[in-house]
Every structure is written in structure tokens, then in C-alpha cells.
Amino acid sequence: MYKNYFKRVLGFSIALVALLCIGWLIIIVAIWLHFANKGAGAFFMQERPGKDAKIFKVIKFKTMTDERDADGNLLPDAERLTKVGKFVRSTSIDELPQLINVLKGDMSFIGPRPLLPKYLKLYTPEQMRRHEVRPGITGWAQIHGRNELPFTERFKYDVYYVDHLTFAFDLKIFFLTILKVFKREGISARGQATVEAFNGSN
């Protein structure tokens, strides 16, 4: 009952109330990032696979500029990540616009993080099971290492979540996420400004 119905109703209700309460904060951060990103915009939209691998557009705050080198190629993430962007990422404020995705039904508050569509062809059948539920703003894998966690380990946590999804489990993940945000752990992969790419084995 919770997995197939109540989770969606609860997520919609909380997202709606949250947007009404912190809409002012989203507007302020958007203005702040617009100038920090040197006119590159405040929002970032990208296609991601959701439940049953159906593609949707995830909405996040943009934390990097669009600066390019002499050949027109984007500079490395480390050079484009601004101080403001780094703060927004470390406090997980960049996730707030995903409340809109929750409202639309693309995502849930709790679930496997939505990754890039190009990774779909690299998953094993077991790893592909992470798409049996809606992706989440946070999840069981995030509280075990966030972006520092190797993808293969992350997927094991995702599948475990799919097999053990309950209201009590979601509540546990929610409170552990708050603790994780305050500690600001695992924001970036080791040696990376953001997160490393998945190649099918890492």
C-alpha cells in the first residue's frame, strides 16, 4: 500500500507545502547564482531515466559557469565550479528545485539517485532493478557515501532499497540524510570537483 500509493501521495503533499514555504529561498538562490555563474543561468535541466527507465528532465540549481577554453571546449569542472556553487552543493541547496520533479511525479523524496541515460546500456540486469521505483532526491546509497561511493557499491544499496522499501525505511533515510547534510560529507568523488563517470566497472 505504501509503496504503490501512499508514498506518492505523501511525496506530493510534502513537496507542495515545501515549495509554498521556501519558494522565497529558491528565488533568492536563483538570483545569487545568476550573477555568480557570470550570466550562465541559475537552473540546470538534464535528461535522466526515472521509474521503468522512462526519461524525464531533472531540475537542479546550476553551480558552474559555462566558461570555455580557446578552442571552445568547456573548462574542467574544478575551474568552472564557483565559490557560491560550491557552497550551494555542500549544503545540498542545489537539490531544492527537484521539489518540482517530486510534485510532477518524476521523482520521490527517497529513492535511487537518477543518473545519466547513457549509463543504461552499462547496467547489469541486477543493477537495472534500481529503476523499479521512482528515483529520489536522497536515498540509501547517499547516506553511505554520496558521491564518494563507487558506482558498483552504490547500485547494491539501490537494489537493497528497492527490495526493502517501507515507510519506516524511508523515514530512517530521511533523518540520516539530514545528519549527512550537516556533516557535508561525500559531496564530491575523491580527486574530482563533482562526480566521476560510470564506465560499467567502477
N, C-alpha and C positions, 0 to 999 in steps of 0.2 A: 504493500500500500504506500509506504513512504517513498520507496524508490521510483515507483511508476506514476505517482500522483502528487502526494503531499510535498515532496521535495521541490517540485516545480512551483506549486502554489506558494510555498513559503519563500522560495527564492525571489519570485516576482514581487511579493508583498514587501520584503525587506529592501529590495533594490529600489522600489518606488519611494518608500519612506526615506531611504538614504539619499536619493537624488534630490528630494524636496528639502532635506535638512542641510546637505553640504553642497548644493548647487553653487552657492556663492564662492565656496573654496575652489571648485573646479574652474570657475570663471577667472578668479584671481591667478591661479596657477597657469592657466592658458595664456593670460596676458604677460605674465612673468617669463614664460618660456618663449613666447613670440619674439621678445626682444633678446633674450639670452641666445636663441638659436639664429640670430642675425637674419631674421626675416624668413627663415625656412619653415615657419609654421609651428603650431603648438601640438597638433594632433598627428598621430601616425596610424594609418589603417593598412592592414595586410591580410591577405587570404590565409586562412587556417582551416584544417579539417576538424569538424566537430563530431557530434554523435553519428555513428554509422559512416564516418569519414565524409559527411556532407560538408562542402566548402562554405564558409561564411567569412565575413570581414571583421577581424578583431580590432577594437579601438583602444589605443593607448596614448598617453602623453608622449610627445617626441622629445627625446633627451639629447639629441645630437644635431649638429649643423649639417648642411649639405655641401660643405667645402670640398673642393676638388683640387687635384694637382694640375700641373701644366698640360698634361695630356687629356684632361677632362675626367679622370678617374676619381672616385670618391677617396678621400684620405682615410687611413686606418681608423677604426672605431675609437681608439685611445686618443687620437688627435681631434676627433670631432665631438667627443663627449665633453660637454661644458661643465663648469663647476655647479651651476644650477641644476643641470641634468643629472649630475652625479648625486646631488642631494635628493632630488626627486626620486631617483631609482633606489637609493639606500633606505629611504623611508617608505618605499612601496607606493608613494603617491601616484606614480606613473600608471598604476593599475586601476585607479578610480574610474576613468571613462568606461571601463569594462562593465560597470553597473548597467550601462545601456545595453550591452550584449546579454546580460542576465535578464533584463526587462524584456528583451525581444525573444528570449528563449534559445539563443545561440549557445549560451553558457550557463553554468551554475556557479554558486559561490565556491563549492567544494567539488573537486574532480581532477582528473589528469590535466596538466597544462597543455593547451593547444600548441602544437609545433608546426613546422613548415610543411606544406603539401608535398614537397619534393622528397620528404623522408618516407612517405607512404610505401614506396616501392622497395624500401630498405628493411622494413619491419619483417620479423618472423611472424608466423600465424599467431603465436602466443603474444607477442608484443602488440600486434594489431588489435588485440582484445581491449586495449585501452580506449578504443573508440566505441565500446558498447554502451558507454554512458556519456552524458554531456561533459565537455571539458570544464575546468574550473579556474577561478581566479587564484585559488590556492589548492593544495592537495597533499596527500600523504607523502609524496616524494619531496615536495618543497620543504617540509619540516624536517626532512632527513638530510638536507644538504643543499637544497635550492639549486643554483647554477654550478656549484662545486661538485655535484654528484655526477659520476659517469652515466652516460645515457643508458647503458645496459642495466645498471643498478636502478636508475630512475624508472625504467619500464617495469621492473619487477615490483616496485612499490605501487605503480599504477595498476597493474593487473591484480595485485593483492587488494587494492581499494575496490576494484570492480566486483571482486568475489565476496567482499565483506561490508558492502555499503549498507549502513543503517543510520538512523537519526543520531544515536549515541556516538557512533564513529565520526560522523560529520561534526558534531559538537566538540569532540575531542580535538579534531584537526583545527577547528576554528580558534580555540583557545591557545593551542600550541603555536598557531600562526602569529597571533598577537605577540606572544613571547619572542618569536623569531624576528619579527619586525623591530621590536625594541632593541634586540641584540645586534641587529643589522648584519647577520651572518649569511654567507653564501651568495652574496649579491652578484658576484662575477665568478666565472670559472677561473681557476688558478692560471696566472700568466695571460689572462685575457681581460680586455676592458669590459666586455659584456659576457657572451657565452660562446663556447666553441661549437663548431658544426658537427652534426652527426654523420658518420661515414659508413654506418652499418656494422661497425665492430666496437666502437668506443662506448 
